[in-house]
Amino acid sequence: MNYTDTGASVELKRAASIIMYKAAQQSWEHRRRKMGEIITLQDNFSGIRGMDISSLPLGTMLGANSDGIGTKAELAERRGKYETIAYDLLAMVCDDAAVQGAEPVAVVSTLDVNTLFNGSENYLNNIELLAAGYLRAARDAKVGILNGETAELGQRISGYGPFNYNWNATALWFAKKQRLRTGQDIKAGDAIVGLPESGFRCNGFSLVRRILEDSYGPEWHTQSYFGHNLAELALTPSRIYTRVLVEMTGGYIDEPLAEIHGLAHITGGGIPEKLSRILKPSGLGALLDEPFSPPEFMSYLQRIGKVPDAEAYRTWNMGQGMLIITPEPERVMRIASRHSIESKVVGRIVSEKKIMVKNKGEYGKGELLEF
């Protein structure tokens, strides 16, 4: 018996690592001559490399955000489309850093796969697609990739079809302590500017998959909705907001271009949880009387899954990707426009300690939902 008989391959593992390393190398340009520039002492995928932090002044904070793509990985497995999933990965970790008033500068990740070959063919093409998307997403977030660890874990990793994977990452960030957004500056009357999201980001997919399987059967990914494949609709990549948020807040080194009192990244728990979290230090509440409508496919799933409106708002983003609390909404929207991101004032901060949303769900449109 040899190692290959176990379903793992030293040669393919090395080839996969080289693919990820080459993507990482290309990403280092994103931080060249900036704080967090990546320095390498050995030119190979397992070599020594790190970030140049020699000029950090007193008051600088280093932090990290970790997350993964969750069960959204299965959608790519079902469709064999791996080139966009890195947008979801980096949106989760880099945007979580940016909403704190920090500037993400580098990411590290671990890609766990069940196997890189099935006896007759290998899956290096899937790794190449993942790596290409990783590089594009890193460019959007303006971060460097420090590594691209890949591991074959056999039956520890499962999913749909012969090639299964999990992908998790950590974003490293720098911040000036006084610029971190704790929510303590939020005041009644502040505007809430929304940035829209056309997909589910990385949250609520257990419910998405259950609805689709109940409605279409176990091979639901072969079916379509108005000419568009169901799995590809659900696979819509996350918008990465990092660059526009860093420009607004100033990130680590630049001057802020707008006065920002708080930011909420609308992921797991939806508007009620994420907005409540940033409002907790101030003891205030929010009224969203003009929120974005959810994407049509999200509304469709709510209908066929008979998901109550309040549950939909607690599970999905319902069309909101980011909420920005500011006394300068016009300035914030001009910055978003420069990045070709739609925005609008979706509500305001109120003295009542609750979250109120004008319902854009399927069963009580126009009613005021309270959380």
Sine and cosine of phi, psi and omega as CSV:
sin_phi,cos_phi,sin_psi,cos_psi,sin_omega,cos_omega
0.00,0.00,0.61,-0.80,0.09,-1.00
-0.81,-0.59,0.04,-1.00,-0.09,-1.00
-0.88,0.48,-0.59,0.81,-0.01,-1.00
-0.89,0.45,-0.51,0.86,0.01,-1.00
-0.89,0.45,-0.33,0.94,0.01,-1.00
-0.99,0.12,-0.12,0.99,-0.05,-1.00
0.99,-0.12,0.10,0.99,0.03,-1.00
-0.89,-0.46,0.36,-0.93,-0.03,-1.00
-0.61,-0.79,0.85,-0.52,0.04,-1.00
-0.88,0.47,-0.68,0.74,-0.06,-1.00
-0.91,0.42,-0.71,0.70,0.00,-1.00
-0.93,0.36,-0.59,0.81,0.06,-1.00
-0.87,0.49,-0.69,0.73,0.03,-1.00
-0.90,0.44,-0.68,0.73,0.01,-1.00
-0.88,0.47,-0.67,0.75,0.03,-1.00
-0.90,0.44,-0.65,0.76,0.00,-1.00
-0.90,0.43,-0.61,0.79,0.02,-1.00
-0.92,0.40,-0.63,0.78,0.05,-1.00
-0.86,0.51,-0.74,0.68,-0.01,-1.00
-0.93,0.38,-0.59,0.81,0.00,-1.00
-0.91,0.42,-0.66,0.75,0.02,-1.00
-0.88,0.47,-0.61,0.79,0.08,-1.00
-0.90,0.43,-0.68,0.74,0.02,-1.00
-0.86,0.50,-0.73,0.68,-0.01,-1.00
-0.81,0.59,-0.72,0.70,-0.04,-1.00
-0.91,0.41,-0.47,0.88,-0.04,-1.00
-0.97,0.26,-0.29,0.96,-0.06,-1.00
-0.90,0.44,-0.39,0.92,0.03,-1.00
-0.88,0.48,-0.45,0.89,-0.05,-1.00
-0.90,0.44,-0.43,0.90,-0.02,-1.00
-0.93,-0.37,0.18,0.98,-0.06,-1.00
-0.87,0.48,0.75,-0.66,-0.01,-1.00
0.88,0.48,0.40,0.91,0.09,-1.00
-0.84,-0.54,0.27,-0.96,0.11,-0.99
-0.84,0.54,0.74,-0.68,-0.05,-1.00
1.00,0.02,0.28,0.96,0.07,-1.00
-0.84,0.54,0.69,-0.73,-0.09,-1.00
-1.00,0.02,0.79,-0.61,0.00,-1.00
-0.92,-0.38,0.76,-0.65,0.04,-1.00
-0.87,-0.50,0.69,-0.72,0.00,-1.00
-0.97,-0.25,-0.24,0.97,0.01,-1.00
-0.64,-0.76,0.82,-0.57,-0.11,-0.99
-1.00,0.03,0.93,0.36,0.12,-0.99
-0.39,-0.92,0.23,-0.97,-0.17,-0.99
-0.91,0.41,-0.34,0.94,0.03,-1.00
-0.95,-0.30,0.23,0.97,-0.07,-1.00
-0.97,0.25,0.12,-0.99,0.01,-1.00
-0.99,0.17,0.79,-0.61,0.12,-0.99
-0.44,-0.90,0.41,-0.91,-0.03,-1.00
-0.28,-0.96,-0.27,-0.96,-0.04,-1.00
-0.91,-0.41,0.60,-0.80,0.07,-1.00
-0.98,0.19,0.92,-0.39,0.00,-1.00
-0.84,-0.54,0.43,0.90,-0.11,-0.99
-0.91,0.41,-0.35,0.94,-0.06,-1.00
-0.97,-0.24,0.28,0.96,-0.03,-1.00
-0.92,0.39,0.81,-0.58,0.04,-1.00
-1.00,0.06,0.16,-0.99,0.11,-0.99
-0.87,0.50,0.55,-0.84,-0.01,-1.00
1.00,-0.02,-0.04,1.00,0.04,-1.00
-0.99,0.16,0.67,-0.74,0.07,-1.00
-0.90,-0.44,0.64,-0.77,0.11,-0.99
-0.93,-0.37,0.75,-0.66,0.02,-1.00
-0.62,-0.79,0.01,-1.00,-0.04,-1.00
-0.51,-0.86,0.53,-0.85,0.10,-0.99
-0.80,-0.60,0.76,-0.65,0.00,-1.00
-0.87,-0.49,0.59,-0.81,0.04,-1.00
-0.19,-0.98,0.00,-1.00,0.01,-1.00
-0.53,-0.85,-0.05,-1.00,-0.05,-1.00
-1.00,-0.02,-0.07,1.00,0.07,-1.00
0.85,0.52,-0.57,-0.82,-0.07,-1.00
-0.99,0.16,0.03,1.00,0.13,-0.99
-0.89,0.46,-0.36,0.93,0.05,-1.00
-0.82,0.57,-0.58,0.82,-0.06,-1.00
-0.90,0.43,-0.52,0.85,-0.02,-1.00
-0.91,0.42,-0.64,0.76,0.05,-1.00
-0.92,0.40,-0.61,0.79,0.04,-1.00
-0.89,0.46,-0.66,0.75,-0.04,-1.00
-0.92,0.39,-0.58,0.82,-0.05,-1.00
-0.98,-0.19,-0.17,0.98,-0.07,-1.00
0.92,0.40,0.49,0.87,-0.01,-1.00
-0.90,-0.43,0.95,-0.32,-0.11,-0.99
-0.90,-0.44,0.03,1.00,-0.17,-0.98
-0.99,0.14,-0.16,0.99,-0.04,-1.00
-0.91,-0.42,-0.16,0.99,-0.15,-0.99
-0.91,0.42,-0.41,0.91,0.03,-1.00
-0.91,0.41,-0.45,0.89,0.07,-1.00
-0.88,0.47,-0.62,0.79,0.04,-1.00
-0.92,0.39,-0.67,0.74,-0.02,-1.00
-0.88,0.48,-0.77,0.64,-0.06,-1.00
-0.97,0.24,-0.48,0.88,0.09,-1.00
-0.88,0.48,-0.64,0.77,-0.02,-1.00
-0.91,0.42,-0.70,0.71,-0.11,-0.99
-1.00,-0.01,-0.63,0.78,-0.04,-1.00
-0.97,0.26,-0.67,0.74,0.04,-1.00
-0.91,0.41,-0.56,0.83,0.06,-1.00
-0.89,0.45,-0.53,0.85,0.07,-1.00
-0.95,0.30,-0.70,0.71,-0.08,-1.00
-0.90,0.43,-0.55,0.84,-0.01,-1.00
-0.94,0.35,-0.25,0.97,0.05,-1.00
-1.00,0.08,-0.07,1.00,-0.07,-1.00
1.00,0.01,0.19,0.98,-0.02,-1.00
-0.99,-0.13,0.18,-0.98,0.07,-1.00
-0.88,-0.48,0.95,-0.31,0.06,-1.00
-0.93,0.38,0.68,-0.74,-0.06,-1.00
-0.85,-0.53,-0.41,0.91,-0.04,-1.00
-0.45,-0.89,0.41,-0.91,0.06,-1.00
-0.76,-0.65,0.53,-0.85,0.17,-0.99
-0.81,-0.59,0.52,-0.85,-0.06,-1.00
-0.55,-0.84,0.32,-0.95,0.13,-0.99
-0.78,-0.62,0.85,-0.52,0.05,-1.00
-0.96,-0.27,0.95,-0.32,0.02,-1.00
-0.99,-0.15,0.81,-0.59,0.02,-1.00
-0.85,-0.53,0.38,-0.92,0.07,-1.00
-0.96,0.29,-0.69,0.72,0.01,-1.00
-0.34,-0.94,0.33,-0.94,0.06,-1.00
-0.95,-0.30,0.04,1.00,0.08,-1.00
-0.38,-0.93,0.37,-0.93,-0.01,-1.00
-0.87,-0.50,0.34,0.94,0.01,-1.00
0.98,-0.19,-0.53,0.85,-0.01,-1.00
-0.86,-0.51,-0.36,0.93,0.03,-1.00
-0.53,-0.84,0.39,-0.92,0.03,-1.00
-0.96,-0.29,0.18,-0.98,-0.07,-1.00
-0.92,-0.40,0.48,0.88,0.02,-1.00
-0.90,0.43,-0.48,0.88,0.04,-1.00
-0.89,0.46,-0.61,0.79,0.07,-1.00
-0.89,0.45,-0.64,0.77,0.03,-1.00
-0.90,0.43,-0.64,0.76,0.02,-1.00
-0.89,0.45,-0.64,0.77,0.04,-1.00
-0.92,0.40,-0.68,0.74,0.05,-1.00
-0.88,0.48,-0.69,0.73,-0.03,-1.00
-0.92,0.40,-0.65,0.76,0.01,-1.00
-0.90,0.44,-0.67,0.74,0.06,-1.00
-0.91,0.41,-0.60,0.80,0.04,-1.00
-0.86,0.52,-0.70,0.71,0.00,-1.00
-0.91,0.41,-0.70,0.72,0.00,-1.00
-0.90,0.44,-0.67,0.74,-0.01,-1.00
-0.91,0.41,-0.63,0.78,0.04,-1.00
-0.89,0.45,-0.59,0.81,0.06,-1.00
-0.91,0.42,-0.67,0.74,0.03,-1.00
-0.88,0.47,-0.64,0.77,-0.01,-1.00
-1.00,0.10,-0.18,0.98,-0.02,-1.00
0.86,0.51,0.74,0.67,0.04,-1.00
-0.82,-0.57,0.37,-0.93,0.11,-0.99
-0.99,-0.14,0.43,-0.90,0.03,-1.00
-0.98,-0.21,0.90,-0.43,-0.01,-1.00
-0.98,0.21,-0.54,0.84,-0.02,-1.00
-0.46,-0.89,0.02,-1.00,0.08,-1.00
-0.45,-0.89,0.89,0.46,-0.07,-1.00
-0.90,0.44,0.73,-0.69,0.05,-1.00
-0.80,-0.60,0.69,-0.73,-0.01,-1.00
-0.67,-0.74,0.65,-0.76,0.11,-0.99
-1.00,-0.09,0.87,-0.50,-0.09,-1.00
-0.88,-0.47,0.16,0.99,0.08,-1.00
0.85,0.52,-0.72,-0.69,-0.10,-1.00
-0.94,0.35,-0.15,0.99,0.10,-1.00
-0.90,0.45,-0.40,0.92,0.01,-1.00
-0.91,-0.41,0.78,-0.62,0.01,-1.00
-0.64,-0.77,0.15,-0.99,-0.01,-1.00
0.17,-0.99,-0.62,-0.79,-0.02,-1.00
-0.98,-0.21,0.73,-0.68,0.07,-1.00
0.98,0.18,-0.12,-0.99,-0.13,-0.99
-0.99,0.16,-0.42,0.91,-0.03,-1.00
-0.94,-0.33,0.90,-0.43,-0.03,-1.00
-0.81,-0.58,0.47,-0.88,-0.07,-1.00
-0.39,-0.92,0.40,-0.91,0.23,-0.97
-0.82,-0.57,0.55,-0.84,-0.03,-1.00
-0.65,-0.76,0.85,-0.53,0.02,-1.00
-0.77,-0.63,0.47,-0.88,-0.05,-1.00
-0.59,-0.81,0.32,-0.95,0.14,-0.99
-0.79,-0.62,0.76,-0.64,0.10,-1.00
-0.99,-0.16,0.75,-0.66,0.08,-1.00
-0.99,-0.13,0.72,-0.70,-0.05,-1.00
-0.71,-0.71,0.39,-0.92,0.13,-0.99
-0.90,-0.43,0.48,-0.88,0.05,-1.00
-0.41,-0.91,0.48,-0.88,0.23,-0.97
-1.00,0.09,0.76,-0.65,-0.12,-0.99
-0.79,0.61,-0.67,0.74,-0.07,-1.00
-0.95,0.32,-0.22,0.98,-0.01,-1.00
-1.00,-0.09,-0.17,0.99,-0.02,-1.00
-0.90,0.43,0.69,-0.72,-0.09,-1.00
-1.00,-0.06,0.97,-0.22,-0.04,-1.00
-1.00,-0.09,-0.23,0.97,-0.06,-1.00
1.00,-0.08,-0.10,0.99,-0.05,-1.00
-0.95,0.32,-0.34,0.94,-0.02,-1.00
-1.00,0.04,-0.11,0.99,-0.06,-1.00
-0.91,0.42,0.68,-0.74,-0.04,-1.00
-0.77,-0.63,0.50,-0.87,0.09,-1.00
-0.86,0.51,0.70,-0.71,-0.03,-1.00
0.99,-0.17,-0.29,0.96,0.08,-1.00
-0.85,0.53,0.60,-0.80,0.06,-1.00
-0.99,0.17,0.44,-0.90,0.13,-0.99
-0.90,-0.43,0.91,-0.40,0.04,-1.00
-0.99,-0.13,0.76,-0.65,0.00,-1.00
-0.97,-0.24,0.60,-0.80,0.18,-0.98
-0.92,-0.38,0.78,-0.62,-0.16,-0.99
-0.98,0.18,0.37,-0.93,0.09,-1.00
-0.76,-0.64,0.75,-0.66,-0.06,-1.00
-1.00,-0.09,-0.04,1.00,0.01,-1.00
-0.72,-0.69,-0.25,-0.97,-0.07,-1.00
-1.00,-0.01,-0.04,1.00,-0.21,-0.98
0.81,0.59,-0.79,-0.61,-0.05,-1.00
-0.88,-0.48,0.38,0.92,-0.16,-0.99
-0.82,-0.58,0.54,-0.84,0.06,-1.00
0.99,0.14,0.27,0.96,-0.09,-1.00
-0.97,0.23,-0.36,0.93,0.11,-0.99
-0.89,0.45,-0.62,0.78,0.06,-1.00
-0.95,0.30,-0.66,0.75,0.03,-1.00
-0.84,0.55,-0.76,0.65,-0.06,-1.00
-0.92,0.39,-0.60,0.80,0.02,-1.00
-0.91,0.42,-0.68,0.74,0.02,-1.00
-0.89,0.46,-0.71,0.70,-0.05,-1.00
-0.92,0.39,-0.63,0.77,0.02,-1.00
-0.93,0.36,-0.66,0.76,0.03,-1.00
-0.90,0.44,-0.56,0.83,-0.09,-1.00
-1.00,0.04,-0.53,0.85,-0.14,-0.99
-0.84,-0.54,-0.12,0.99,-0.03,-1.00
1.00,-0.07,0.07,-1.00,-0.11,-0.99
-0.90,0.43,-0.38,0.92,0.03,-1.00
-0.98,-0.21,0.63,0.78,-0.08,-1.00
-0.86,0.51,-0.41,0.91,-0.05,-1.00
-0.94,0.34,-0.14,0.99,0.04,-1.00
-1.00,-0.02,-0.11,0.99,-0.08,-1.00
-0.99,-0.11,0.26,-0.96,-0.08,-1.00
-0.80,-0.60,0.37,-0.93,0.11,-0.99
-0.80,-0.61,0.93,-0.36,-0.06,-1.00
0.77,0.64,0.73,0.69,0.10,-1.00
0.99,0.12,0.02,1.00,0.00,-1.00
-0.90,-0.43,0.74,-0.68,-0.02,-1.00
-0.87,0.49,0.70,-0.72,-0.07,-1.00
-0.88,0.48,-0.70,0.71,-0.04,-1.00
-0.92,0.40,-0.62,0.79,0.01,-1.00
-0.93,0.35,-0.56,0.83,0.09,-1.00
-0.89,0.46,-0.70,0.72,0.00,-1.00
-0.94,0.34,-0.41,0.91,-0.04,-1.00
-0.99,0.12,-0.01,1.00,0.01,-1.00
-0.68,0.74,0.85,-0.53,-0.10,-1.00
-0.94,0.35,0.49,-0.87,0.02,-1.00
-0.93,0.36,0.58,-0.81,0.15,-0.99
-0.98,0.19,0.74,-0.68,0.07,-1.00
-1.00,-0.06,0.89,-0.45,-0.07,-1.00
-0.99,-0.12,-0.01,1.00,-0.17,-0.98
-0.78,0.62,-0.77,0.64,-0.12,-0.99
-0.90,0.44,-0.65,0.76,-0.01,-1.00
-0.94,0.34,-0.58,0.81,0.01,-1.00
-0.93,0.36,-0.66,0.75,0.02,-1.00
-0.89,0.45,-0.61,0.80,0.05,-1.00
-0.90,0.43,-0.65,0.76,0.02,-1.00
-0.90,0.43,-0.73,0.68,-0.09,-1.00
-1.00,0.09,-0.29,0.96,-0.08,-1.00
1.00,-0.02,-0.20,0.98,-0.01,-1.00
0.84,0.55,-0.70,-0.71,-0.04,-1.00
-1.00,0.07,-0.65,0.76,-0.25,-0.97
-0.89,-0.46,-0.48,0.88,-0.11,-0.99
-1.00,0.04,0.24,-0.97,0.04,-1.00
-0.97,0.23,0.67,-0.75,0.06,-1.00
-0.88,0.48,0.62,-0.78,0.02,-1.00
-0.98,-0.20,-0.06,1.00,0.05,-1.00
-0.42,-0.91,0.43,-0.90,0.06,-1.00
-1.00,0.07,0.92,-0.39,-0.05,-1.00
-0.91,-0.42,0.83,-0.56,0.01,-1.00
-0.99,-0.10,-0.37,0.93,0.00,-1.00
-0.11,-0.99,0.43,-0.91,0.03,-1.00
-0.67,-0.74,0.61,-0.79,0.02,-1.00
-0.77,-0.64,0.86,-0.51,0.03,-1.00
-1.00,-0.01,0.91,-0.41,-0.17,-0.99
-1.00,0.06,1.00,-0.02,0.02,-1.00
-0.85,-0.53,-0.77,-0.64,-0.05,-1.00
-0.85,0.53,0.75,-0.66,-0.06,-1.00
1.00,-0.07,-0.21,0.98,0.08,-1.00
0.90,0.44,-0.31,-0.95,-0.03,-1.00
-0.85,0.52,-0.71,0.70,-0.07,-1.00
-0.84,0.54,-0.73,0.69,-0.06,-1.00
-0.96,0.26,-0.74,0.68,-0.11,-0.99
-0.94,0.35,-0.64,0.77,0.01,-1.00
-0.96,0.29,-0.61,0.80,0.04,-1.00
-0.88,0.48,-0.61,0.80,-0.04,-1.00
-0.89,0.46,-0.71,0.70,-0.04,-1.00
-0.97,0.25,-0.38,0.93,-0.01,-1.00
-1.00,0.07,-0.27,0.96,-0.09,-1.00
-0.82,0.57,-0.71,0.71,-0.02,-1.00
-0.89,0.46,-0.50,0.87,-0.04,-1.00
-1.00,0.05,-0.33,0.94,-0.05,-1.00
0.95,0.32,0.32,0.95,-0.04,-1.00
-0.97,-0.25,0.04,-1.00,0.03,-1.00
-0.79,-0.61,-0.16,-0.99,-0.05,-1.00
-0.56,-0.83,0.56,-0.83,0.13,-0.99
-0.87,-0.49,0.90,-0.43,0.10,-1.00
-0.97,-0.24,1.00,-0.07,-0.07,-1.00
-0.99,-0.11,-0.12,0.99,0.05,-1.00
-0.67,-0.74,0.80,0.60,-0.02,-1.00
-0.94,0.34,0.33,-0.94,0.13,-0.99
-0.91,0.41,0.52,-0.86,0.10,-0.99
-0.97,0.24,0.49,-0.87,0.06,-1.00
-0.92,0.39,0.43,-0.90,0.10,-0.99
-0.84,0.54,0.49,-0.87,-0.06,-1.00
-0.85,0.53,-0.63,0.78,-0.02,-1.00
-0.91,0.40,-0.58,0.82,0.06,-1.00
-0.91,0.42,-0.68,0.73,0.05,-1.00
-0.89,0.45,-0.64,0.77,0.03,-1.00
-0.87,0.49,-0.71,0.70,0.02,-1.00
-0.91,0.42,-0.58,0.81,0.05,-1.00
-0.89,0.46,-0.64,0.77,-0.02,-1.00
-0.92,0.38,-0.80,0.61,-0.11,-0.99
-0.96,0.28,-0.37,0.93,0.04,-1.00
-1.00,-0.05,-0.06,1.00,-0.02,-1.00
0.78,0.63,0.74,0.67,0.00,-1.00
-1.00,0.08,0.87,-0.50,0.02,-1.00
-0.84,0.54,0.48,-0.88,-0.06,-1.00
-0.84,0.54,-0.73,0.68,-0.03,-1.00
-0.89,0.47,-0.62,0.79,0.02,-1.00
-0.92,0.39,-0.63,0.78,0.03,-1.00
-0.88,0.48,-0.67,0.74,0.00,-1.00
-0.94,0.33,-0.43,0.91,0.04,-1.00
-0.99,0.11,-0.29,0.96,-0.11,-0.99
-0.96,-0.28,-0.68,0.74,-0.08,-1.00
-0.91,-0.41,0.21,-0.98,-0.01,-1.00
-0.98,0.19,-0.29,0.96,0.04,-1.00
0.81,0.59,0.60,0.80,0.11,-0.99
0.99,-0.14,-0.13,0.99,0.02,-1.00
-0.97,-0.23,0.85,-0.53,0.06,-1.00
-0.99,-0.12,-0.56,0.83,-0.06,-1.00
-0.51,-0.86,0.65,-0.76,0.09,-1.00
-0.86,-0.50,0.77,-0.64,-0.09,-1.00
-0.87,-0.48,0.87,-0.50,-0.03,-1.00
-0.99,-0.11,0.86,-0.51,-0.16,-0.99
-0.41,-0.91,0.53,-0.85,0.17,-0.99
-1.00,0.06,0.00,1.00,-0.05,-1.00
-0.82,-0.57,0.90,0.44,-0.09,-1.00
-0.89,0.46,-0.59,0.81,-0.03,-1.00
-0.90,0.43,-0.66,0.76,0.02,-1.00
-0.91,0.42,-0.68,0.73,0.03,-1.00
-0.87,0.50,-0.68,0.73,-0.03,-1.00
-0.94,0.35,-0.53,0.85,0.07,-1.00
-0.91,0.42,-0.65,0.76,0.03,-1.00
-0.90,0.44,-0.69,0.72,0.03,-1.00
-0.87,0.50,-0.64,0.77,-0.01,-1.00
-0.90,0.44,-0.58,0.81,0.03,-1.00
-0.90,0.44,-0.41,0.91,0.04,-1.00
-0.99,-0.12,0.22,0.98,0.00,-1.00
0.86,0.51,0.59,0.81,0.05,-1.00
-0.93,-0.36,0.82,-0.57,0.06,-1.00
-0.91,0.42,0.52,-0.85,0.06,-1.00
-0.40,-0.91,0.34,-0.94,0.11,-0.99
-0.30,-0.95,0.31,-0.95,0.10,-0.99
-0.97,0.24,0.89,-0.46,-0.06,-1.00
-0.98,-0.21,-0.19,0.98,-0.01,-1.00
0.08,-1.00,-0.32,-0.95,-0.05,-1.00
-0.45,-0.89,0.29,-0.96,0.05,-1.00
-1.00,0.09,0.69,-0.72,-0.03,-1.00
-0.81,-0.59,0.27,-0.96,-0.05,-1.00
-0.98,0.22,-0.39,0.92,0.02,-1.00
-0.93,0.36,0.74,-0.68,-0.10,-0.99
-1.00,0.08,0.93,0.37,0.07,-1.00
-0.37,-0.93,0.30,-0.95,0.04,-1.00
-0.97,-0.22,0.84,-0.54,0.01,-1.00
-0.86,-0.51,0.77,-0.64,-0.07,-1.00
-0.77,-0.64,0.80,-0.60,0.13,-0.99
-0.94,0.35,0.90,-0.44,-0.21,-0.98
-0.91,0.41,0.82,-0.57,0.15,-0.99
-0.93,-0.37,0.26,0.96,0.04,-1.00
-0.97,0.23,-0.13,-0.99,-0.18,-0.98
-1.00,0.03,-0.29,0.96,-0.19,-0.98
-0.90,-0.43,-0.10,1.00,0.00,-1.00
-0.41,-0.91,0.75,0.66,-0.06,-1.00
-0.81,0.58,0.75,-0.67,0.03,-1.00
1.00,-0.03,-0.31,0.95,0.04,-1.00
-0.96,0.28,0.38,-0.93,0.01,-1.00
-1.00,-0.09,0.91,-0.41,0.07,-1.00
-1.00,0.04,0.69,-0.72,0.02,-1.00
-0.88,-0.48,0.70,-0.71,-0.01,-1.00
-0.81,-0.59,0.00,0.00,0.00,0.00
